[in-house]
């Protein structure tokens, strides 16, 4: 058999070799997958603590074994009636992760374990409102504000009773609130939704811009299970869309702030639209939270904008969010015409007013928040909850909810070298609010006032949450940016986190809280900036980001931490916490001493963890990938895990040899090694896709998963030849017209009617 070879090298010496069949080669450049990734953290903050060799005291850390789900929490025996008699026949205890692991695959299809069925439910362009015609999928469709948007991402389930009202126990009828993050692009154009691939030069035609703007945002759709089959209701009166043009209120400390004044909103209390929506959350009172992630690239600045602004402090803020002067916009939407809704994408100072009420110099400050939406009531205006900070938001996960105690929300900032945050409400939880009729008013109560913290990790496995407030001298006296008030901190959260010396992390993406013990998990997708010989914006590995190595993908070097990992945290007294690394992404054949630190097998190996959800029904931790490093071996995937607890593993020391021959030792703390009973691959997606977003019915017998941007590496020049598409999914699975690939939501059920993952 002809073989090609991949070489794993730590920077300074070779560590392993892996061979892969030459005929399985599929190149999906990392840049194509991480098209929105920006790197603007030039602060001198530590990357995980200065003392890399400090010892971790294991005393006081919660130890626990990993077994069947939550063991006492969830498992048990069931009984069923014997067909010929009256005596109940005991059924064996449900075994979670009892399915056969799905092998890695490069096929253009969705693969799930034997005994499961995956069906397409809702895809790009599907009509959801009156007036939208059946989707032709040939680039001629319009009215995308009445259709499914693109790049299905995070989503949540909202149950409906027979009366069409909220029911938290409903399992056959509900609403799905689905993020539509972005579009599949090449050279400005979102080419799959334009007949000829679109315009790749400026100016952009208004018709193309209008389509692309409407493809972003959120969809809320009704779904039902009838005669055992799931489907969505195309013209349900409960369906609605939010796009990048929908009016949305500003709430919290930044409401009415001078930095939010624009021509559209001279009072600074409203903005238009939500953008680049990625991860999600669901509040204890039954509303939907959506995170605005990589929004900065949609705005342009002129090459002379710093001087136009008088080099005031807004220049430092713009640079910290990845918008230096001269920055071009991702799609050129500002060139669609002279109308106001096109010019808003020009973030430069073009007017003469002092406050910005005659231009859009402050427009970008209206993006980058957690947005609350009442999925049950489309008449309610959505709100941007600025108290939770402004950055590249992924998901928002609530900690344990206890009556009489404040609520806690955990969040990550998805860019290289960014931070992990938490918000703690001022209001104490009142259980009566869980079923309040006015859900947005409850959101006002708990999400508009509180304390925002950022994480500082120590090398000994401990850490502290540091408050971002004017009462903190490090914030109030920060030399690089003069903060004026709490609203300024809410708008420029990254700068406040810089001020207190927060810890730079490897792209914190989704996070989730383990219902069994309240521990917090974050996916750290990857980071090309880790190096044992750092230059420029690179930085050394450290305790919770300990790997810096080279992964050869064919002849292409991928350096830093190309495979990513998951860190977990356990809250302690006051604002202290303990941490370890739950899992390291790696190929099974990689060096177990330096790269494959979690000793993953071929049924478990993965790269670039992104989506992360704990099932409330089973306790299974679902891990989804957004990968460009491992895609010559397998399409993106989803794994099922039964994690233990912080401190259930041990300390490992990584010994590096630097270019000058000197040594660098990095201590890290690795969770207990996974077994076939605690981690295995459940799903592999079609070519070029990302697996992202998961929600379930309350009984755990149906899960909804999103397949984002299949066929992403297709070239615009090939738009007229379906044979050249990287993917033809879901058309090749029998769903919809045309052959252009489409992001879509799938529903997965178990053929025997059992819970998913058993």
NORWO-V325649 format. One line per field, one symbol per residue. ss: DSSP state (A for helix, B for strand, O for the rest). phi: phi as a letter, one per 20 degrees, with the letter a starting at -180 (. if undefined). psi: psi as a letter, one per 20 degrees, with the letter a starting at -180 (. if undefined). A space follows every 50 residues. Layout:
ss: ???
phi: ???
psi: ???
This chain:
ss: OOBBBBBBBBOOBBBBBBBBBAAAOOOOOAAAAOOOOOOOOOOOOOOOOO OOOOOOOOOOOOOOOOOOOOOOOOOOOBBBBOOOOOOBBBBOOOOOOOOO OOOOOOOOOOBBOOOBBBBBBBBOOOBOOOOOOOOOOOOOOOOAAABOOO OBBBBBBBBBOOOOOBOOOOOOBBBBBBBBOOOOOBOOBOAAAOOOOOOO OOOOOAAAAAAAAAAOBBBBBBBBBBOOBBBBOOOOOOOBBBOOOOBBBB BOOOOOOAAAOOOOOOOOOBBBOOOOBBBBBBOOOOOBBBBBOOOAAAOB OOOOAAAAOOOOAAAAAAAAOOOOOOOOOOOOAAAOOOOAAAAOOBOOOO OOOOOOOOOOOOAAAAOOOBBBBOOOOOOOOOBBBAAAOOOOBBBBBBOO OOOOOBBBBBBBBOOBBBOBBBBBBBBBOOAAAAAOOOAAAAAAAAAOOB BBBBBBBOOOOBBBBBBOOOOOAAAAOOOOOOOOOAAAAAAOAAAAAAAO OOOOBBOBBBBBBOOOOOOBBBBBOOBOOBOOOOOOOOBOOBOOBOOOBB BBBOOBBBBBBOOOBBBBBBBOOOOBBBBBBBBBOBOOOOOOOOOOOOOO OOOOOBOOBBBBBBOOOOOOBBBBBOOOOOOOOOOOBBBBBOOOOOOOOB BBBBBBBOOOOOBBBBBBBBOOOOOOOOBBBBBBOOOOOBBBBBBBOOOO OBBBBBBBOOOOOOOAAAOOOAAAOOOOOOAAAOOOOOOOOOOBBBBBBB OOOOOOOO
phi: .fcdcddecffpafcaccdcgffdfcecggffeefefcccedfegfdape efdfeefefnefdaedbfglkffcfredccfffdbeffdfdggfdfmeff gffgbdfeaedcfgnccdcfdacgnffccgoeegfelcnefclffdcffd lgcgbcecfcefemdgbfdfccbaddecfdfacecblneeffddgdnned cefefgfffffffffeocddceccdclndebddgcffefacdcfdffcee cnfegmfgfdfcffcfemdbbdncclfdfcacffdndddceeeeeffedd cffdfgffemlfffffffffdncffnfeefdmffefqefgfeffeeeeed edffenfdbcfdgffedocedecefebfefffceeffencaefdecdefg ecgncfeccdbcdebgmeddcbdcfffefdgfffdffefffffgfdddbr ddccededfendacedfdbffegfffdffebefdaffffffdfgfffgfe mfefcelfdfcbdfffbmfddcedfaafefbecfclefbffbgecedbbd dedmeeecdncfdmacdcccfcfmdebdbbdfbdfafgefgfeccefelf efecfbblfcfbbefffdnfeedddcccedeedbffbcddccfebgneda ecdedddefenfdcdcebcdfggfcfecbafdbceffmedebnbbbfgem ebcdcdddkgmfegegfefecgfeffbcfegfdndnemcffcfbedddce feneffne
psi: ppqrqppppqohqqhrqpqqphjjpopnqhhhglhiprnjnjrjqqijqh nijqqppiqiqpqqqpbqpjehhhrrqrqqpqhjaipqpppqqpoqkirp ppqqqjqmrpprqpjqppqpgprpippiqpiprqphljiiqaliijrpar mpcqrqpoqpahjjrpoiipiipappopqngbqoqplgqnhijqgjirpj rqqpqhggggghghircqppqpqqopkipqrqohkqiiqrqpajipppqp qahipjqhjjprhhmiikiqrprqqlperarpqijkrppppoemhhiiqq qrikhghhikkaihghgghhkjmrqipqqhikhijiaiqhigihiojroi aiqhijijakhjghiiqkrppppohiniippqponiijroanpdroppap oppjqqqppqqqomqpjarprqppqgqqpohhihkqhnhhhhhgghiipa ppqqpopqijjrrqpppnqhiohhghjphipoqhahhgghhlhghhhghj krpprmmodqqqpoihjjqppppngroiipqimqqcjrrqqagimiporp ooncjpporcmiirrpqqqpqbqckqrqqrogqpprqhiqoihhfmijlq riiiqrqmqeqppppigiipoppqqnqihjjihqrqrpqpqnrcqpjicr qqppoqorhjirqpppqroprppqriiipqphqprrpjrqpqpprrqhij ipqpqpoqlqkhjqqhijhjnhhiphqjqjhijjorrrjpqpqqpqpprp hjjaqpi.
